[in-house]
Amino acid sequence: MHHRSRPTARALGAGAALSLAVALTLSASPALAAPPGPTAESDPVPGLVTGEGTAAPQLVTGLSEAAPGSPGEAARAHLAANPDRYRIDPGQLTELAVERTAEGRHTVRFQQFHGGVPVLGGQYLVRLVGEGAGQRVESVGGKYFTGLTAPTTPAVPAATLRRLALDSLTDPRARAGATVEDRGPVVLSGGAGRLAQHFTVRATDPVTRAPLVREVYVDATRGVIALAHDAQGPFQAEGAGAGAARAAAPAAPESATEPAAQPATGTAPDLLGRTVPVNIARQPDGSYRLVDLTRPATVSTYDGAGRDYREFGRLPADTLPVGSPGPDFPAATGASGASDAHLNAGTVYDFYRTRLGRDGLDGKGSPITSVVNVSNGGAPFPNASWDGQKMVYGNGDAKYRQFAAALDVAGHEMTHGVIQHTADLEYAGQSGAMNEALADYFGNAIEVTARGIAMTDPKAALLGESLCRTGTPEECANRRLDDRRTTVNDYLGAGLELDNGGVHLNSTIFAGALWDIRRTVDPLTADRLIYRALAEYLTPLDDFVDGRNAVLAAGRSLNLSRSELRSVAAAFDAHGIRAGWQSRIDTDSRPLLRGVAAPTGPAAGGGHWVMGNTNPNGQGGFILYTGSTTTPGTPTRLSPKDDRMHGWAATDGKSAVWLAIGPDATGTWGTEVLTRSLSGGPVRSLFQSSTQSPVSVQISGADIAFVVRDGESNRASVRLSHDGAPPVELPLPEGHAVSPFAGSSLSLKDGLLSWIETWTAGDATVQAPTVYSIATGRVGAQYAVSTPNGTDLPVLTSPTLAGGRLLWLQTAADPTSGRDAIRSGALDGSGVNDLLPADSSYSPAGMDFTATDQAVTFQHRGAKPSGGWSNAALPKLYQLPVTGGAPVRVSCNRGTQFHPAADQGTRVVWLDATPGRNDVVVRSQPARAC
């Protein structure tokens, strides 16, 4: 048997739901009557798209209803006048922005609030055409979440919420130097909704030394992490944590240009040494700077001079735009990439201004700033990113030139700025992949337009192809928009720990459809079509199918012909972007529970599974369900009917024990340990506290054990309940403690209990997998591993009793390997061996590890393949005999497989992200080869 009992782990798990909209809104929506609109079956533009998890429609097109007055007032009045159509309370809407076009169109974007708190992803748009008395509503849509009743006042102390956000970093080495910024309250959608506190956590990866920037949402009523994902990353996909934070944008850079500076023209060498004309600013002292004053938006370029890019979250006071004593800039200006960045920024501005009618990235002509030639702590930084206010370009390395040199990369990064100020697509899963896809599309569209490259040129679809110092463009390109990938064949079911759920890895599926549109209709028409979809139709939590509908609806508003609209629809069809695509992906496992959005994984044992999940009617907290692992059937509710979050369970196949987190019947917030027979009967309480956190619950027959962690001291102790008696704390030797590391759980089996014990011995820290006999009250085995103080590795986690042995994970001594060994020790302390060494090609990475008396199952995460990620390379489950042997694949499902829970023999239950969502699935025998 096995459990998942880590309430501080990411709420959506290591492989969280790939569509945040699915993750946050799981309940069904009532049917709506369609408003007036086209009815022809051949019309590819939908007249009505119902919302998911809400009564408000996602999209209503084909309208032509009078709406006089200012755009904002007219839009609000229209929604108020049609309550049965939209099911919206206009009083909960705040005007966010009005998008105006030269054609006399106005799109009013509203932000939804609930009791004065913003709703994450809750944006509703009203599109109007005409002026004055002739103004009318053309279409309406977005995401407005009905039925929200969540409280708007936190029940959990602010200090506890902050600590929980920090605990989203499960590695204590990362937590040690982390900072936590409170971003304020937000309501997460889905049924009644959930009040959460939004934090930005910044840290450094202890293995790779790469920066980690995470957006963490902590449930402010129940005190658990509701959602966590990495912030917007860089141009190249390098896994979780790279890049600066979009949502945690620094303050706008202050212009260092004095008011008396005058526009001027000069020259500068580009990165290849060619002399090019540049727009510059003449300073009062007669010197010049790379500041372009000829456009409505001032364009300024700075040289980071090899400094760490983290220094430029806000421009340092001693930093000025690149300067020169005369109008002809020196060679260093080209070598740093500053000349190219300066020219490229102007080209991107001109594309949006002249081709699409947009005045700058924010649409208001605000300054455009680039910082070039930055490093990663003094090391090469072959990447680029948009940090929420400016472009940041790395200094390249032996393979790549300065990233500022590529116009398509500049267009890509600056388009992230446009997206931020329009649809603001959430940077995770499908919405994040569309964010990247739109940046890819416009990055390439800008380059081929400016360079006069024909759409038929094979190089037109390449992105970043000019960055390499050697090799062909095809070899160099980071992505290509003509790779013909489809959802059904190629969608990477990645978890949030890998590329934020595949924001880069899945982007070319959507970008490929957009690029095909540009190849089949007039390019200018395509650019205007896709820009209109971005600026006037898309909202933060939209997925691929929402994106398709947005582009088609934008096509109707642009008066595309029926033939052109069919071409647009055909492009999406060719890439498998149509409703229901997830159901067409083949799997070899049996689903037990579909569409899970829970804070942990399943538990299994004795032919049964247990799992917490959202309430299907959207009310209250999380419900604990149970069912058979061998016989199909409807899951049975195990937890009592209250509003708490029930989960983090364990089961021995006869009974279950779990945690209930949130306010109890008296309104007091806390955590309670509950147990109940799987066949029903009363729910018993074993422990309850509002100041201490029980974790890692375990059950075996008459014994129940768990760890209690004190929130102030971080001290962890083991509690044991035998045969229904109140739990008692097990005494440890003076100076000894249970490891506070998030993965150092308990294991309980047949009268034995195991944990990782720690203490200090001289100048070393000792970690010891420990076996304790409940009958004798004595330690039967302890395998001590000493680590000199100041040394991070190895770390020992996940003790597991199985097959008459004590198993555990032990990280490799090499901090760059990211691999663990599976170690096996005798229960009497007589010896230890490696069941799977850390240098094995199949060694595990992380804490997804479980075992029965016959088999050990673990998650293997391979290094990024040289040819790029594929479904085959995503984290997968492997199994080997508990006595040792060659690991084999548990399942051939394509997507990420995570949180395994061993049942009996070789049968395993796990969470599977293959279909673009998280399903609880099971297999009785390993697939072996795939």
NUVO-516394 format. One record per residue (C-alpha): x negated, y negated, z. Coordinates in steps of 0.001 Angstrom, whole numbers, plus 500000, padded with zeros to 6 digits. Example, Ala and Ser with C-alpha at 12.3 -4.5 7.8 and 13.67 -1.06 7.14 Angstrom:
<kolnus>
487700504500507800;486330501060507140;
</kolnus>
This chain:
<kolnus>
500000500000500000;498962496419499569;500185492922500295;499566489381499134;499587487136502164;497928483828501501;500308480924502074;497576478461501139;497068479934497664;498412478184494593;502167478358494626;502336479491491044;499507481937491540;496283482385489677;498263483036486550;501088480615487098;504032480261484784;502844478918481488;505725476523481047;506030474149483966;509627473533483006;510301477258483441;508379477252486690;510362474375488133;513823475026486700;514962478628486689;518706478462487253;521208478615484412;522958475525483116;526691475138482451;527893475041478875;528617471642477353;530996470580474649;529085469315471633;529492465611470807;530205464474467261;527447465553464913;526500467673461909;528020471131461781;526513472568458618;524875475887459422;522035475067457072;521165471894458975;517789472549460677;518304469679463163;520173470791466281;523197468670467179;523149469738470821;520519471477472935;521657472398476425;519300471827479313;517617474613481267;518376474571484975;520569471476484639;524009470429483454;522553467492481514;521874468205477820;518283468338476587;519106466739473244;522168465161471642;521787463974468033;524055462699465287;525533459852467352;526582456433466056;528249454688468974;528356450947469595;526061449729472381;525817445928472521;523526444086474904;519879444329475816;518414447788475112;518061448699478779;521530447537479736;523107449088476635;521410452439477255;522492452547480888;526050451526479979;526252454269477348;525245456944479837;527721455607482404;530543455563479838;530071459249478966;529833461136482291;531385464326480941;528925464467478069;525710463745479966;526493464691483606;524106461928484691;524234459412487537;522817456197486045;522202454947489565;519402457499489874;517605456166486785;514921453489486719;513845451958483426;510300453119482753;509594451607479325;511208450395476118;509556451510472876;510205448960470118;509519449470466427;509436447155463434;512498448903462008;514668447498464778;514687450666466876;514551450710470669;513942453788472796;514669453302476469;512816455764478681;514265456242482157;512614457887485161;514905459968487346;514845459375491105;516463461339493894;517158459327497021;514448456856496032;511831459537495296;510691460157491700;511520463541490176;508524465219488523;509187465422484777;512633463855485135;512785461489482179;515815460704480026;515725458742476783;518348456735474899;517539455813471289;519219452776469776;519194451304466268;520322447927465016;520441444533466687;522976442486468638;526594443407468105;525544445989465513;523365447921467945;524390451550468363;523202454716470079;521651457206467662;520657460038470007;520056460828473672;518045463448475533;515296464490477866;515205466188481221;517566465049483958;517971467541486779;521462467773488212;522403469276491556;519450467901493520;520175467905497254;516645468181498639;515840465998501660;513765462912501000;512120462649504421;509143464976505134;509595467493507964;505909468402508002;503346466061509614;501227464073507169;497998465529508551;499294469062507966;500271468265504386;496799466877503720;495150469958505239;497274472253503109;496280470315499988;492639470790500924;493319474492501497;494271474821497825;490505475153497426;490227478724498680;486422478659498782;485237476967502016;482084475822500247;484211473732497881;486325472400500746;483264471208502661;482633468138500506;486104467619499069;488163464427499212;491960464257499318;493911461291497943;497587460935498885;499584460016495761;502986459781497438;506185461851497556;507827463493494554;510802465804494077;510133469030492204;513073470107490080;514837473449490138;518216474003491736;518479471839494849;514949470551494280;512003470413496672;510454467401498333;506682467522497887;503745465307498702;501407464802495749;497664464863496426;494613464635494184;491801466844495507;488265466249494250;485420468660494895;482447470381493272;482461474002492170;479961475712494498;478851478127491760;478722476082488549;478377472643490213;481045471406487820;483496468842489195;486913470048490353;489869467672490183;493242469138491165;496750467814491355;498355469491494371;502005469273495395;502690470411498960;506269471228499968;506948468523502579;509849470438504120;508333473907504457;504605473227504517;503374475381501636;501751474531498331;504522474240495766;502422473559492673;498746473026491900;496860472608488648;493661471012487448;493834467473486151;493360466562482501;490142468092481268;487604467333478553;487566467706474774;486051471187474956;487723473963476938;485246475021479593;487576476638482121;489146475153485192;487858472019486792;485842470293484100;486584466713483268;488054463709484962;491549463288486260;494238461768484097;496799461498486873;494187460125489259;493323457249486977;490981454588488325;491882450947488314;491711449253484948;488156448243484070;487494444587484517;486124442849481485;482580441670481995;482904439281479076;482934435622480079;485850433561478746;483478431437476662;482281434402474599;482935433983470874;483619436555468139;480605437310465989;479344439815463444;476099441711463709;474451444986462817;473486448084464707;472003451464463803;474390454384464141;473404457734465620;471872458827462304;469810455628462026;471934453959459346;472479450229459744;476178449387460039;478079446118460592;479678445681464007;482032443160465565;480344441684468625;480689438801471088;478234435900471364;477645434971475003;477164431395476290;473441432075476764;473079433025473092;472847436788473622;475295439318472191;477316442241473510;479243445160471998;482599443498472561;484999443206469624;487208440118470002;488675440233466481;491585442516467366;494522441847469694;493074444496472017;489518443740473130;487171446663472418;484170446981474772;481442449618474799;479119450471477703;475964452599477889;475883454989480853;472112455325480357;472136458985481390;473790458344484762;476230460855486202;479662460386484657;481288460478488116;479746457054488736;482045455604486102;485442456391487616;485441452633488035;482871450664486106;479986449876488478;479485446201489260;476017446261487708;477281447579484367;477892445280481403;478753446065477779;475760447014475637;473718443875474968;471128442476472588;469190439178472480;470188438762468841;473050439878466588;471023442804465242;471140445485467931;468103447718468575;467663451401467797;468666452425471330;472193451262470566;472491453986467949;470598456656469853;472949456317472824;476035456703470642;477241453198471517;477433451954467909;479530454907466780;481817454706469818;482352450993469197;483195451438465527;485340454496466174;487398452729468833;488188449958466361;489120452476463664;491490454300466019;493103451020467081;493606450044463438;495223453407462617;497802453057465345;498345449343464663;498642449296460888;499987452779460206;502275453316463184;502930449813464512;501452450443467964;499399447712469650;496716449691471426;496826452762473599;499415451383476001;501373449605473273;500667446260474955;497282445375473501;495356446079476707;491543446301476500;489967449457475080;486835450624476876;484276453314476051;481368454557478155;478734456559476278;475599458530477105;476622459915480501;475303463109482063;476551465769484445;474446465020487488;471426464361485303;472006467490483229;473236467417479619;476953466768479242;478166468005475844;481745466789476152;484117463849476108;487224462915478066;489919460313478613;489953459482482339;493218457577482464;491741454178481579;488844454662479210;486881457038477009;483863458780478514;481373460409476124;478664462867477146;475048462672476072;475045465986474210;472460468715474491;470168470832472337;473133471973470223;475388468911470208;474771465278469365;476180462453471435;479923463079471538;480627459440470739;479469460072467171;482578461935466003;485554459878464842;487974462795465279;486801463241468874;487286459506469540;490733459701467979;491527462761470067;490512461151473364;492198457831472636;495380459662471669;495424461106475182;495766457472476229;498717457033473872;500324460206475240;499826458970478801;501791455820477985;504592457614476105;505668461222476780;502987461728479466;503053465466478842;502152467379482004;498673468830481598;499389472533482145;500886475413480200;502887474689477054;503359470988477807;499599470668478272;498961472606475055;501232470151473215;499290467302474828;496104468738473336;497830469576470033;499018466009469514;495547464696470362;494045467169467878;496532466232465168;496022462491465434;492261462864465925;492047464648462577;494653462442460894;492656459346461865;489426460804460503;490798462050457172;492637458748456645;489627456571457447;487187458730455476;489504459299452513;489365463091452934;492024464974450990;494338467280452912;493299470039450501;489666469747451615;488852472803453789;487006470522456222;490064468345456821;491429470743459433;488166470988461409;487820469177464727;484425468131466052;482641469602463044;480115466733462805;478738467079466333;476231469897465845;472581469197465186;472309472288462987;474627474752461262;477638474370459023;480736472309459870;482749475519460096;480309476943462640;480259473721464617;483984472919464775;485430473221468245;488899473918466869;490493474155463461;494098473293462745;494473475806459910;493737478924461975;497309480163461314;497867481282464913;501409482140466002;503178482492469325;504074486155468985;500678487293467695;498268484890469347;499732483065472345;497278483423475219;499203484269478376;496647482532480558;497079481603484186;496478478141485568;492994479116486697;491925479444483051;492090476254481015;495137475091483018;497274477800481502;495743477591478025;496061473883477245;493183474109474761;493458477814474038;497073477614472819;496978474119471364;496322475132467754;499572477111467614;501499473861467934;498873471672466250;498780474118463334;502497473609462758;502018469827462845;499093470036460423;501135472200458047;503803469490458097;501157466944457088;500137469202454199;503683469763452928;505173466273453213;503599462896452528;500792462365455126;502017458882456058;505519460253456570;504112463082458678;502118460699460871;505160458499461471;507332461550462107;505051463072464714;504341459720466357;508071459072466653;508602462476468235;505864461659470765;506950458128471579;510733458507471374;511710462120472055;509225464140474123;509226464180477944;506595465444480436;507776469046480962;508704469897477363;507616473230475916;506911474341472331;510562474788471383;511411471381472855;508577469996470727;510055471574467609;513463470073468340;511897466676469024;510080466613465679;513189467683463759;515355465095465507;512734462437464778;512839463545461138;516550462889460940;516082459418462436;513442458719459769;515960459740457093;513910462676455861;515674464568453119;517296467928453769;514469469539451819;511834467788453934;513569468785457152;513625472383455987;509884472153455288;509338470858458810;511387473718460266;509520476216458081;506189474992459457;507341475719463001;508796479064461915;505467480033460347;503788479570463726;506513481425465607;507788478318467386;511472479039467683;513859479868470500;513287483253472135;509740483820470880;508616485151474281;510979488135474038;509278489313470845;505909489960472511;505277493674473090;504379494976476566;503679498451477987;504889497807481549;508344497899483105;509660494574484432;510911494513488012;511580490785488390;511457488250485559;510553484571485640;508868484460489045;507919481065490470;506692482091493902;503822481146496212;502254484602496238;502213488009494593;504162491220495216;503665493848497885;504155497567497256;504093500888499089;505985504140499428;507757503731496085;509102500256496814;508133496664496029;508784493405497903;508526489893496449;509664486373497261;511235484278494522;513450481278493970;517137481473494781;518958482230491488;521624479610492212;518953477035492867;519944476430496482;517695476656499508;514215478088499658;512703481369498502;514451484730498888;512609487961499680;513705490754497347;512994494478497342;513507497328494913;512238500693493748;509024501022491766;510253504256490156;513980503790489520;515373500793487571;517956498810489504;519052495403490719;516746493880493353;518192493691496882;517927490653499118;515934491361502267;515575487935503893;518293486166505909;520405483427504342;518650480194505216;516728477439503446;513239478628504335;510606480062502019;510376483817502510;507356485643501113;503702486645501731;504985490122502525;503690493626503152;505525496945503049;504850500583503875;507818501729501767;510174501965504759;510072498481506271;508696495082505337;507089492253507265;506853488744505908;506531485028506638;509390482519506717;508184478931506414;510278475817506920;512774474329509377;514619476859511527;518250476670512680;517332473912515161;515593471858512472;512114472548513873;509501473114511191;507241476102511602;506261479587510455;507922482780511651;506891486428511227;509933488570510402;510438492287509831;513293494428508568;513956497937507291;514147498139503489;517471499958503876;518976497019505767;519754496382509401;518813493495511662;515992491058510976;513559490929513917;511315488003514792;507809488796516007;506154485377516167;507092481739515605;505070478530515862;505073474968514621;501363474430515403;499778477749514429;499846479505511065;500303483263510882;498853484802507716;497937488197506292;500828490218507692;500474494015507549;502708496976508422;502120500714508827;504782502746510592;505271501425514128;502367498960513850;502500495370512589;499466493078512555;498698489569511387;496162486781511764;497040483541513568;495102480460512534;495078477333514652;495548474231512493;493319472020514651;490366474264515507;490619476558512456;490098479456514885;491622482718513663;492695485605515897;494295489008515288;497745489817516742;499121493365516981;502651494582517661;503021498293518428;506333500135518399;508420496961518539;506562495352521446;505716491636521363;502438491006519524;499299490649521630;495964489087520718;493148491574520250;490083490499522246;486827489900520389;483342489608521901;482303486149523081;481328483983520125;482968486297517593;485914485364515361;487925486599512442;486642485065509219;488676481932508292;487925482478504605;491220482526502690;490623485979501227;489581487621504495;492852489418505078;493697492325507337;494302495939506402;496434498301508463;496807502027507832;497557505111509944;496556503618513295;493469501809512006;493059498075511543;490304496266509650;489140492672509276;486024490626508516;484409489571511809;481892486711512007;479396485426514557;476096483579514769;472860485402515503;469867483110515804;469443481243512524;471865483451510635;475598483898510190;476810487487510374;479826488799508462;480982492299509317;483755494404507816;485185496007510933;487334499100511648;489384499064514872;491267502035516337;494656501045517764;494830504233519843;491460503790521583;491241499991521437;487674500298520205;485706499342517099;484793502487515175;482664500959512437;481092497601511692;478917496820508680;477005493623509448;475580491411506689;473372488498507803;473086485280505821;470515482608506784;472197479404507894;472432476950505017;472897479760502516;476333480175501008;476128483744499754;477093486489500005;480723486141501120;482665489212502281;486440489399501749;489461491665501312;488842494586503721;491034497515502626;491575500915504257;492009503613501600;490964507179500907;489462507643504358;487058504747503745;486805501009504378;486509499046501147;485681495359500742;484504492803498213;481057491253498541;479888488416496321;476597488716494502;473541486954495873;473214485107492559;475588482107492883;475955481763489117;477256485272488520;480731484738489949;480956488532490403;481731490767493372;480699494254494346;483264496719495667;481617498288498701;482722501433500491;481879502317504107;482593505356506233;485168504866508993;482673505994511637;480003503531510499;477725506253509170;476975504746505790;477899502374502983;477606502501499217;478677500485496183;481842501843494635;481282499301491879;478089497188491949;478143493458491289;476005493908488186;478554496251486609;480017494997483344;483435495544484926;482781494057488360;485620492031489863;485650488283490299;487950486847492931;490188488481495483;492699490400493345;491850493813494775;494042496653496063;493832500415496693;495678503636497525;494109506849498776;493561507851495147;492708504709493175;491242501217493421;492697498455491230;491024495100490686;491057492143488357;488092491735486007;487371488343484508;484810488433481762;482636485522480761;483901483298477992;483170485183474735;480841483513472265;483623483508469702;486102481874472060;488838483188474295;491287485796473100;494070487726474801;491712490685475115;489245488521477055;491754487161479590;491621488471483182;492864492057483171;493451494782485731;491146497793485869;491358500961487941;488901503611489095;489106506578491506;488604505701495161;485668508139495112;484034506284492217;483938506556488455;484325504537485293;486934501717485405;489807501963482903;492477499481481840;495709499542483840;497774497985481045;497307496800477479;499533493772477997;497919490789476293;498169488089478936;496613487458482313;497264490229484839;496922489211488473;497951489818492104;497989493646491876;499666495609494656;498912499338494894;501933501549495507;501255505299495465;498648507297493560;497768505278490463;501023503278490387;500462499507490500;502770496492490652;501437493133489492;502256489708488087;501911489482484308;501772486259482289;501942487860478836;505339486444477776;504539482854478720;506060483238482189;505282485300485294;507025488681485545;506648491297488288;505911494536486416;504851498121487168;502974501037485596;502647504526487052;499529505593485128;496675503506483735;496694502886479993;492935503675480049;491919502407476592;493441499513474662;
</kolnus>
